[in-house]
Amino acid sequence: GRVCFLKKDNVFITGYAKLPKGITAAEIYNEIVIGIIVNRYSGEIQDMECSFVTDTAKKYAKELLIGKNLNNIKEIVSDIEDNYFGMAKKSFIAVLINCHERYKIILSKRCK
């Protein structure tokens, strides 16, 4: 079997998605970037940062994600659909799904 001495409880995952043309964020970044710290075993999002332009959007994105479980991606997406009405909504959802896919890959490589 494999020996995994260095597996930490929390892992860092990034995701990227294109932003819609014509919004301020797209003029600056061209794509949305999210970095999340997630517990590898439980799926709980511990912290996050994103490339939204305004501090308010960044703060609200944190509010929507921190404490949520990446294993419940449908619930997270539904929460965003119901509460986030920024122009980057579709990109925000796409980048989270991207992070979820990367998380599933991490889980599949977990030491047994």
C-alpha positions in Angstrom: 0.0 0.0 0.0 0.9 3.6 -0.3 2.2 5.6 2.7 0.8 9.1 2.9 2.5 11.0 5.7 2.0 14.5 4.3 -1.7 14.5 3.7 -3.1 17.6 5.4 -6.8 17.9 6.4 -7.2 21.0 4.3 -6.3 21.4 0.7 -6.2 24.4 -1.6 -8.1 24.3 -4.9 -8.3 26.9 -7.7 -10.8 27.2 -10.5 -11.0 29.5 -13.5 -13.9 30.6 -15.8 -14.3 33.2 -18.5 -16.1 36.4 -17.5 -18.9 37.9 -19.7 -17.6 40.7 -22.0 -18.5 44.3 -21.0 -18.4 44.0 -17.2 -15.7 45.8 -15.2 -14.1 42.5 -13.9 -13.6 41.3 -17.5 -11.8 44.6 -18.4 -9.4 43.9 -15.5 -9.1 40.1 -15.3 -10.7 38.5 -18.4 -11.6 35.5 -16.2 -12.8 34.8 -12.7 -10.4 33.0 -10.4 -11.4 31.4 -7.2 -9.1 29.8 -4.6 -10.8 27.7 -1.9 -9.5 25.9 1.2 -11.5 22.8 1.7 -11.3 20.0 4.2 -10.3 17.0 2.1 -12.3 14.6 4.3 -15.5 16.4 5.0 -15.7 18.7 1.9 -16.4 21.8 4.1 -15.2 25.1 2.6 -12.9 26.7 5.2 -12.0 29.9 3.3 -12.1 31.4 -0.1 -10.9 34.2 -2.2 -12.0 35.4 -5.6 -11.1 37.9 -8.3 -14.3 39.9 -8.1 -13.6 43.6 -8.5 -15.5 45.1 -5.5 -14.9 44.3 -1.9 -18.7 43.9 -1.4 -18.8 41.1 -4.1 -15.8 39.4 -2.6 -17.3 39.6 0.9 -20.7 38.3 -0.3 -19.1 35.4 -2.2 -17.3 34.4 1.0 -20.7 34.6 2.8 -22.2 32.2 0.2 -19.4 29.7 0.4 -17.6 29.5 3.7 -19.1 26.7 5.8 -20.8 25.1 2.9 -19.9 21.6 1.8 -18.4 21.1 -1.6 -20.0 17.6 -1.7 -23.3 19.5 -1.9 -22.5 21.4 -5.1 -26.2 21.4 -6.2 -27.1 23.2 -3.0 -24.3 25.7 -3.4 -25.3 26.5 -7.0 -29.0 26.8 -6.0 -28.0 29.3 -3.2 -26.0 31.3 -5.8 -28.9 31.2 -8.3 -31.3 32.4 -5.6 -29.1 35.1 -4.0 -26.3 36.4 -6.3 -27.4 38.7 -9.1 -24.1 40.1 -10.2 -23.2 40.1 -13.9 -20.6 37.3 -13.3 -23.2 34.9 -11.9 -22.8 32.2 -14.7 -19.0 32.5 -14.4 -19.2 32.2 -10.6 -21.2 29.0 -10.9 -18.9 27.6 -13.6 -15.8 28.2 -11.5 -17.3 26.5 -8.5 -18.3 23.5 -10.6 -14.7 23.5 -11.8 -13.5 23.5 -8.2 -15.9 20.7 -7.4 -14.5 18.6 -10.3 -11.0 19.1 -9.0 -12.1 18.1 -5.5 -13.5 14.9 -6.8 -10.2 14.1 -8.5 -8.4 14.7 -5.1 -10.8 12.4 -3.4 -10.2 9.7 -6.0 -6.5 9.8 -5.2 -7.0 9.6 -1.4 -4.7 7.1 0.4 -6.4 3.9 1.4 
